[in-house]
């Protein structure tokens, strides 16, 4: 079984994966919601608070939210 194509494609796409886009208005609305607190009312809002802190420090989201498609063959999974 030869997986070289997948590794070659991953290496070629690594710079695209590293890029992040500006968050959408909907994401910014969630990040700026007053419920986004470290002692938030639910785990969701605690996670949002952590994401907001990351965004404020690094001026980007930690991941782009998309991954480039990889070459694959069904026989590798059967």
C-alpha positions as CSV (number, residue, x, y, z in Angstrom):
1,X,0.0,0.0,0.0
2,X,1.5,3.3,-1.1
3,X,0.3,6.5,0.7
4,X,3.0,8.8,-0.8
5,X,0.4,10.9,-2.7
6,X,-1.3,11.9,0.6
7,X,1.9,12.9,2.2
8,X,3.0,14.9,-0.9
9,X,-0.3,16.7,-1.0
10,X,-0.2,17.4,2.8
11,X,3.2,18.9,2.5
12,X,2.1,21.0,-0.5
13,X,-1.0,22.2,1.3
14,X,0.6,23.0,4.7
15,X,0.8,26.7,4.0
16,X,-2.9,26.9,3.1
17,X,-3.9,25.1,6.3
18,X,-1.8,27.6,8.4
19,X,-3.6,30.6,7.0
20,X,-6.6,31.8,8.9
21,X,-9.5,34.0,7.7
22,X,-11.1,36.8,9.5
23,X,-13.9,35.5,11.7
24,X,-17.4,36.0,10.3
25,X,-19.7,38.5,11.8
26,X,-21.6,35.7,13.4
27,X,-18.4,34.4,15.1
28,X,-17.5,37.9,16.3
29,X,-21.0,38.3,17.8
30,X,-20.5,35.1,19.8
31,X,-17.0,36.1,20.9
32,X,-18.3,39.5,22.0
33,X,-21.4,38.1,23.8
34,X,-21.5,39.1,27.5
35,X,-22.0,35.4,28.4
36,X,-18.5,34.6,27.2
37,X,-16.9,34.6,30.7
38,X,-14.2,32.3,32.3
39,X,-16.8,31.6,35.0
40,X,-19.6,31.3,32.4
41,X,-22.9,29.7,32.9
42,X,-22.0,26.7,30.7
43,X,-18.9,25.0,29.3
44,X,-19.7,26.5,25.9
45,X,-19.3,30.0,27.2
46,X,-16.1,29.2,29.1
47,X,-14.7,27.8,25.8
48,X,-15.9,30.9,23.9
49,X,-14.1,33.1,26.5
50,X,-10.9,31.1,26.0
51,X,-11.2,31.5,22.2
52,X,-11.9,35.2,22.6
53,X,-8.8,35.6,24.7
54,X,-6.7,33.7,22.1
55,X,-8.2,35.9,19.3
56,X,-7.5,39.1,21.2
57,X,-3.9,38.2,21.9
58,X,-3.0,36.8,18.4
59,X,-5.4,38.7,16.2
60,X,-6.5,35.4,14.5
61,X,-8.4,32.2,15.3
62,X,-6.3,29.2,16.1
63,X,-7.4,27.2,13.0
64,X,-8.8,28.2,9.6
65,X,-11.8,25.9,9.9
66,X,-11.2,24.1,6.7
67,X,-8.7,21.5,5.5
68,X,-7.7,21.0,1.9
69,X,-9.1,17.8,0.4
70,X,-6.7,14.9,0.3
71,X,-6.1,12.3,-2.4
72,X,-7.5,9.0,-1.3
73,X,-8.5,5.6,-2.7
74,X,-11.2,3.4,-1.4
75,X,-8.9,0.3,-1.3
76,X,-6.9,2.0,1.4
77,X,-9.9,1.8,3.7
78,X,-11.3,-1.6,2.8
